[in-house]
């Protein structure tokens, strides 16, 4: 009996530990005609298993601690085993003592093409470039884990950004776009992780931490205090705007947060938000129509 109880205890201990992600994967091929649709379903299933069943870190995650995220691959061209697509990645995290889920990342990668043979094994090797599909998804997994960590503990995502940067360094040997600073523009995988690793952009990571821990996480206990915390965090974006106006990470922040910000300050107990609206219009003028809905 003692041995049986020991086996059960070990099983229970293992079962409460889990991989890091709870990822919903969707492969869309609606724009294609006369294509073998089974390959897209197979790919969708294979990627779901790959992302959710791979152990990405040495951290121990309980089932309720998994990071909710999504991967949407919109295939625009397909022939033989070659795919041309866009890749939309998103993630969110819960707020304390609440059922509300707060968005953290919402990014569309338009330089995404890859080779995939139906039923092939999908395995990640950090030391080699075997597949643009695998490397890109592993890269975004580490970005997602890093950003999630930064919302709970300031600058704790660094070790995961380092993993993403290692993937970039290895992938630059390939001919695929998105991995090099010479690919054109300043919004690709190279620049995203480069900026996340740069001390210049530490103020944005501090904003991300304060926005959640000293703002959104307080909402369930004291809405006014939570709103004031969110406002203080947003006002601090001026620090990065002063030295890097229209920064990539600032735009990335608002791509995920603009709707939520408008919602937070458009209902419930009001706080003085006139200075916040002025600040938001200066930092993110593309979202001016949304800021117009904020009450003050």
N, C-alpha and C positions, 0 to 999 in steps of 0.2 A: 504493500500500500504506500509505504514511504517513497519507494521508487516511482510509483505511478503519480503521486502528488508532485514529485519533483519534475517529472516530464510535463505534467499539466502546467505547472508554474512557469517552466521555460517557454512552453508554447504561448502562454498568455503574455509573457514579457515580450516575446517576439512580435506577437500580433498587435500590441498596442503601439509598436514603433512602425513608422511608415516612411515611404519615400516622400520627397519634399513637395511635390506638385499634384494638384488636382486640375488637370488641363483638359479642356474641351477642344478637340481638333475637328476642323471642318475643311474638306477639300471640295471646292466648287468648280464645276466644269460646264455650267449651263450655257456658256457662250460658244461652246464647241458643238459641232454637228458631226454625225457619222464617226464618232470615236468609241473606242472600247470602254464603256462606262465602268466595267468591273475593276479596271486598274486603279481608278480614282477611289473606289470604295476600299480596295485592298490597301492603298497608300494611306488613306484616312485611318483605318484600323491599325496598321503597322506603326504609324506615327503616334497614335494614342498610347499604344503599349510602350513604344520607345521612350516617350517623354515621361510618362507616369510610372514606369517600372524601373527606370535607370536610377541608380543611387548616385546623385550628383555631388553630394558633400559628405563630410563625416559627422554632420549634425544629426541629432535624433529628433525626429518630428513625430508627434502623436497624430492620430487621425484627424483630430479637430484643429490641428496646427498647419495642415497642408495649405499651400498657397494656391488660391483660385486664380486660374489664368486661362487664356484662350489663344488659339492659333487658327487663323483663317487664311487658307491658301486659295487664291483665285487664279485658276489656270486659264491663261489667254491663248496659249498655243501648245500643241502636243503632237509629236511625231516620233514613231518608234519608241525610244526610251528617253527622249529629250523633252523637258518641260520648260515653258516660260510662264512666269506667274508673278503675282504680287503677294506679299506676306504681311498680314495684319496681326500684330501681337498685342495682347492686353493682359493686365493683371489687376487685382484688387486685394484689399485686406479688410478684415472686420473692424468695427469700432467697438470699444469696450462696453460691456453690459447692454448690447444692442444687437438687433438683427440686421442693422444697416451695414451694407458693404460699400466701402469707399474706393473709387478707382485710383490706381497708382500709375499705370502705364497704358497708353493707347498710341501705337506707332505703326505706320504703314511703310514697309520696306518695298520699294518699287524695283530695285535691282536684284531680282531673285529668279534665277534659272538653275536647273539642276537635272541630273540624270538619275533615273530610277527604273529598275527592272522589277516587274511584279514578283512578289514573294521573296525578294532578296532579303537577307538578314540586315538589320540596321543596328550597327554597333559604333560607339564613339571611342575613338582613340585620340587622346589629347596631344599625342606626339607626332601625329601624321595627318595629312589631308587626304582622306579617302573619298569624300563625297561632299559636294557643296550643300546638299540637303542636310546632311548630318551636322556639318560644321556650323551652318547658319542657325539651325534650331538649338544646338548646344550653346552657341553664343548667346542667343536670346534667353535661354533658360538661366544662364548665369547673371545676365542683366536683370531679369525678373527677380531672382533670389536676392541679388544685391540691393535693388531698390526697396524690396520688401523689408530687408534687414535695416536699411537706413530709416524707415518710418518708425521703427521700434527703438533703435539705439543709434545715436548720431555717428555717422561715418563707419558703421559696422559692416557696410557692404563692400568695403575695399577688397577683401580677400576674394570675393566673387567676381568683382570687376577685373581683378588680376587674372583670373581664369579666362574671362572673356577676351582679355587682351592677348593672352597666350594663343588663343584660337585664331585671332586676327593675324598674329605674327606668323603662324604656320600656314594659314590660308592664303597669305600674300604670294606664295609660290605658285598659286593656281592662276588661271586666266579669267576667273569669274569676277564680275564687278562687285563693288561694295566693300572690298577689303583694304583698299589702298587710298591714301590721301591724294593720289593723282587721278582718281576716277572721275573727278569733276565735281564741283559743288563742295559743300561742307556738311552734308547731312547723309552720312552713310555709316556703316558699322565701324569703320576706322575712327571717325570723328566722335561717334557717340561714346564709345568706351574711353577714347583718349580724353574727352572732356570730363567724363565721370572720374577719371583717375587724376585729373589736374587739380592742384590746390586752388587755382584761380576760381573754380566753381564750387568750392566748399560751401559758400553762402547758400547755394541752392539746396545742397544736401541738408544744411541746417534748417532751411525753410521747410523742407519735406518732413523732417523730424518734428519740428515745433507745430506744424500744421496738423499733424496727426496726434502726437502725444499730448501736446498742450492746447489742443483745439478740439478736433473731432472726437477724441477719446473722452472728453469731459462733457459732451453734449447730453448724455443720458442722465447725468446727475445735476447739471446746471447749464441750461441752454445758453444763457447770457454769457456765462464765463467761457463756455466753449466757443461762442462766436467771437468774443474778444481775443481769445487765443489764436483763432484762425486769422483774424484781422491783423494781429501783430506779426504773424508769420508772413502774410502776404505783403505787408508794408516793407518787410526786410528784403524783398526782391529788388527794391530800389538800389541796394548795395551792388548787386551784380549788374543791373541795368546801367549804372553809372560808368562802369568800366568795360562792359560788353553788351551794348544795346542789341536787342533782337538775337540774343544768344540761342544756340541750338537747344540747350537744356531748358531754357526759359520757355521756349515754344513747346517743347515736349511736355513740360509741366502743365501748361495751359491746355494742351490737347487732351490731357486726361482730366483736368480739374475745372475747366471753365463752366460747364453745366452745373457741377456740384457747388461751385462758389456762388453762382447766381441763385441757386436753390437755398443755400444756407442763409443768404442775406435778403431773401424775398418773402420770408414768412416768419411767424413766431415773434418773440420779443425783439424789438428793434434796438440797435445800438447806433451811435453816430458813425455813419459810413461815408460821409461826403468826401473826406480825405482819402478814403480807400478807393472810391470810384475814380477820383482824379488820378490816383497812382496807377490803378489798373488800366485806365485809358492811355496813360503815358507809356506803360510797359508793354501792354498787349492791345494795341489799337485795332487789330483784326477782330477782336471780340467785343468791340464797342457796342454792338447791338445787344449783346448779352448783358453787359454792365449797365445798360440803360434800364434793365429790369430790377436792379438793386434798389431797395427802399432805404431812404435815410431822412 
